Amino acid sequence: MIPDPPDGFPTGELTLHGRVLPASNATFVGELGGVRVVYKPIAGERPLWDFPNGTLAAREVGAWAVSEALGWDIVPPTVLGDGPHGPGMVQLWRDEVEDAAPVDIVAEGEVPAGFRHVFDGLDAHDQAVSLVHEDSPPLRRMALFDVVVNNADRKGGHVLPMPDGHRHGVDHGLTFHVEHKLRTVLWGFVGDAITAEEADGLRTLAAALDGALGTTLCGLLTEEEVETTTRRVARLLANGTFPG
């Protein structure tokens, strides 16, 4: 089903178990080679005014490729494959910890220890609340990753807490636009200095973009999108801080 899958990625016939609701685009949970996966067929992508039609699956695969080059394991293994509803994105499922909330809404001003404040607002009942997120290395890396791929859709529900404390990010179809599109809940690190370890990851990524990763992305994105991604990495390294 999947041409040249990465090492360890399951192969075989994709069997669907159900659909994920609600979701902006058709999203299914299935099984591939005995392993649970997420499947998003290109045919089920909802047209958008600012992203070309039929490109979201490729952008999800490109986001995984960037995650791999960084070495930060943010995006679960993701490939382009074929399924019951045609070609699309296939990604390994990750079981999150249900009682953990790396991104949360709390009563206004009551920021838990180990969290960063993002902004204040009103909830659906007009109660004053604050949006907060963890102050943790995994979320710092995810925030930098989102800047690199220009993620226009980082919701709190797209941050998956793992039992070992790691955090995975999912839903990266709205990425790599050439215009500034960063829309994210992970704004709590704005102005922080990028650490030496984080800068090392970005430098590794910059080198990969000049080599094999750049070639891979050119098969998934436009040449201008790849060039703009390279410039975003260079700007992060030159400025040395989390941008606003």
C-alpha positions as CSV (number, residue, x, y, z in Angstrom):
1,M,0.0,0.0,0.0
2,I,2.8,2.4,0.8
3,P,5.7,2.9,-1.7
4,D,9.1,2.9,0.1
5,P,7.8,3.3,3.7
6,P,10.3,4.3,6.4
7,D,12.0,1.6,8.4
8,G,9.5,-0.1,10.7
9,F,6.4,1.4,9.2
10,P,3.7,-1.2,8.9
11,T,2.6,-2.3,5.4
12,G,-0.4,-4.2,4.0
13,E,-4.0,-3.5,3.4
14,L,-5.5,-0.6,5.3
15,T,-8.7,-1.5,7.2
16,L,-10.8,1.2,8.6
17,H,-12.5,1.0,12.1
18,G,-14.2,4.4,12.2
19,R,-14.2,8.1,11.5
20,V,-12.9,10.8,13.8
21,L,-15.6,13.4,14.5
22,P,-15.6,16.3,14.5
23,A,-12.8,17.1,12.1
24,S,-12.5,19.7,9.4
25,N,-11.3,17.1,6.9
26,A,-12.2,13.4,6.5
27,T,-10.2,11.6,9.2
28,F,-10.3,7.8,9.8
29,V,-8.9,5.5,12.4
30,G,-7.8,2.2,10.9
31,E,-5.3,-0.7,11.1
32,L,-2.3,-1.4,8.9
33,G,-0.3,-4.6,9.5
34,G,-1.8,-4.9,12.9
35,V,-0.9,-1.4,13.9
36,R,-3.4,1.4,14.6
37,V,-3.1,4.4,12.2
38,V,-4.8,7.6,11.2
39,Y,-5.8,8.0,7.6
40,K,-6.8,11.2,5.9
41,P,-7.7,10.8,2.2
42,I,-7.0,13.6,-0.2
43,A,-10.5,13.3,-1.5
44,G,-11.8,14.2,1.9
45,E,-9.9,17.5,2.2
46,R,-12.1,20.5,2.5
47,P,-11.2,23.3,0.0
48,L,-9.6,26.4,1.6
49,W,-9.2,29.9,0.3
50,D,-5.5,30.2,1.2
51,F,-4.1,26.7,0.6
52,P,-4.1,24.9,-2.8
53,N,-6.6,22.1,-3.1
54,G,-5.4,18.5,-2.5
55,T,-2.1,19.5,-0.9
56,L,-2.7,18.9,2.8
57,A,-1.7,15.3,2.9
58,A,1.7,16.1,1.4
59,R,2.2,18.9,3.9
60,E,1.6,16.5,6.7
61,V,4.3,14.2,5.4
62,G,6.6,17.2,4.9
63,A,6.1,18.2,8.6
64,W,7.1,14.7,9.7
65,A,10.2,14.9,7.5
66,V,11.2,18.2,9.2
67,S,10.5,16.7,12.6
68,E,12.8,13.8,11.7
69,A,15.6,16.1,10.5
70,L,15.4,18.0,13.8
71,G,15.6,14.8,15.7
72,W,12.9,15.9,18.1
73,D,10.3,13.3,17.4
74,I,7.5,15.8,17.4
75,V,5.4,14.3,14.6
76,P,4.5,10.6,14.6
77,P,5.8,8.7,11.5
78,T,3.7,9.8,8.5
79,V,3.6,8.7,4.9
80,L,1.6,9.1,1.7
81,G,-0.3,5.9,1.0
82,D,-3.5,4.5,-0.5
83,G,-6.6,3.4,1.3
84,P,-10.3,2.7,0.9
85,H,-11.0,6.3,-0.1
86,G,-8.0,6.8,-2.3
87,P,-4.5,8.3,-1.8
88,G,-3.9,10.2,1.4
89,M,-1.9,10.6,4.6
90,V,-1.3,7.7,6.9
91,Q,0.2,8.3,10.3
92,L,0.9,6.0,13.3
93,W,-1.6,6.4,16.1
94,R,-0.4,7.6,19.5
95,D,-2.3,6.8,22.7
96,E,-2.3,10.0,24.8
97,V,-2.6,10.3,28.6
98,E,-6.2,11.3,29.0
99,D,-5.8,13.1,32.4
100,A,-2.9,15.3,31.2
101,A,-3.4,18.7,29.7
102,P,-0.3,20.4,28.3
103,V,-2.5,23.2,27.1
104,D,-5.4,24.3,29.4
105,I,-7.9,26.9,30.3
106,V,-8.0,28.0,33.9
107,A,-9.7,30.6,36.0
108,E,-8.2,34.0,35.2
109,G,-4.8,34.5,36.8
110,E,-4.6,31.0,38.4
111,V,-1.6,29.8,36.4
112,P,-0.5,26.4,37.7
113,A,3.1,25.9,38.7
114,G,5.2,24.8,35.7
115,F,2.9,26.6,33.2
116,R,3.1,29.7,31.1
117,H,0.4,32.3,30.7
118,V,-0.7,33.1,27.1
119,F,-3.7,35.4,27.3
120,D,-6.9,36.2,29.2
121,G,-10.5,36.1,27.9
122,L,-14.0,35.0,28.5
123,D,-15.4,31.4,28.2
124,A,-18.7,30.4,26.7
125,H,-20.4,31.3,30.0
126,D,-18.7,34.8,30.1
127,Q,-16.4,33.7,32.9
128,A,-12.9,35.3,33.0
129,V,-10.3,32.6,32.1
130,S,-6.7,32.3,31.1
131,L,-5.1,30.2,28.4
132,V,-2.0,28.5,29.7
133,H,0.5,25.8,28.5
134,E,3.3,23.8,30.0
135,D,6.7,25.4,30.5
136,S,8.5,22.3,29.3
137,P,11.3,21.3,26.8
138,P,8.9,19.3,24.6
139,L,6.6,22.2,24.2
140,R,9.5,24.6,23.6
141,R,10.7,22.3,20.8
142,M,7.1,22.1,19.4
143,A,6.8,25.9,19.4
144,L,10.1,26.2,17.4
145,F,9.0,23.5,15.1
146,D,5.7,25.4,14.4
147,V,7.7,28.5,13.5
148,V,9.8,26.5,11.1
149,V,6.9,24.9,9.3
150,N,4.7,28.0,9.6
151,N,1.9,26.0,11.3
152,A,-1.4,27.8,10.9
153,D,-3.4,25.3,13.1
154,R,-1.7,24.5,16.5
155,K,-4.7,23.9,18.7
156,G,-4.5,22.6,22.2
157,G,-6.1,19.3,21.1
158,H,-3.2,18.9,18.6
159,V,-0.7,18.4,21.5
160,L,-0.7,14.8,22.6
161,P,0.8,14.0,26.1
162,M,2.6,10.7,26.2
163,P,3.0,8.6,29.4
164,D,6.7,9.2,29.5
165,G,6.3,13.0,29.5
166,H,7.0,13.4,25.7
167,R,4.6,15.4,23.7
168,H,3.6,14.7,20.1
169,G,2.1,17.2,17.7
170,V,-0.5,16.1,15.1
171,D,-2.6,17.8,12.3
172,H,-0.1,19.5,10.2
173,G,-2.0,20.0,7.0
174,L,-1.9,23.8,7.2
175,T,1.8,24.3,7.1
176,F,4.6,25.6,4.8
177,H,2.7,28.6,3.4
178,V,5.0,31.3,2.0
179,E,3.0,34.0,3.8
180,H,3.2,34.4,7.6
181,K,0.4,32.1,8.9
182,L,1.6,31.1,12.4
183,R,-1.6,30.5,14.4
184,T,-0.8,28.7,17.7
185,V,-1.7,28.4,21.3
186,L,2.0,28.0,22.2
187,W,2.8,31.7,22.6
188,G,4.1,31.6,26.1
189,F,7.8,31.4,25.1
190,V,7.8,34.7,23.1
191,G,11.0,36.5,23.6
192,D,12.8,33.6,25.3
193,A,16.4,32.9,24.2
194,I,16.8,29.8,22.1
195,T,19.0,27.4,24.0
196,A,22.3,25.9,22.7
197,E,20.6,22.5,22.4
198,E,17.7,24.0,20.4
199,A,20.1,25.9,18.2
200,D,22.0,22.7,17.5
201,G,18.7,21.1,16.3
202,L,18.0,24.1,14.0
203,R,21.5,24.0,12.6
204,T,21.1,20.3,11.9
205,L,17.9,21.1,10.1
206,A,19.5,23.9,8.1
207,A,22.1,21.5,6.8
208,A,19.5,18.9,6.0
209,L,17.5,21.5,4.0
210,D,20.5,22.0,1.9
211,G,20.7,18.2,1.2
212,A,18.4,15.2,1.3
213,L,15.6,16.9,3.2
214,G,15.4,19.7,0.7
215,T,15.1,17.2,-2.1
216,T,12.3,15.3,-0.2
217,L,10.4,18.5,0.5
218,C,10.6,19.6,-3.2
219,G,8.7,16.4,-4.0
220,L,5.9,17.4,-1.6
221,L,5.8,21.2,-1.7
222,T,6.6,24.0,-4.2
223,E,10.1,25.3,-4.6
224,E,9.1,28.6,-3.1
225,E,7.7,27.0,0.0
226,V,10.9,25.0,0.5
227,E,13.0,28.2,0.1
228,T,10.8,30.1,2.5
229,T,11.2,27.3,5.1
230,T,15.0,27.6,4.8
231,R,14.8,31.3,5.3
232,R,12.7,30.9,8.5
233,V,15.3,28.6,10.0
234,A,18.1,31.0,9.2
235,R,16.1,33.9,10.7
236,L,15.5,31.9,13.9
237,L,19.2,31.2,14.3
238,A,20.2,34.8,13.5
239,N,17.7,36.3,16.0
240,G,18.3,33.7,18.7
241,T,14.9,34.1,20.3
242,F,11.3,32.8,20.1
243,P,9.5,35.3,17.8
244,G,6.3,37.1,18.5
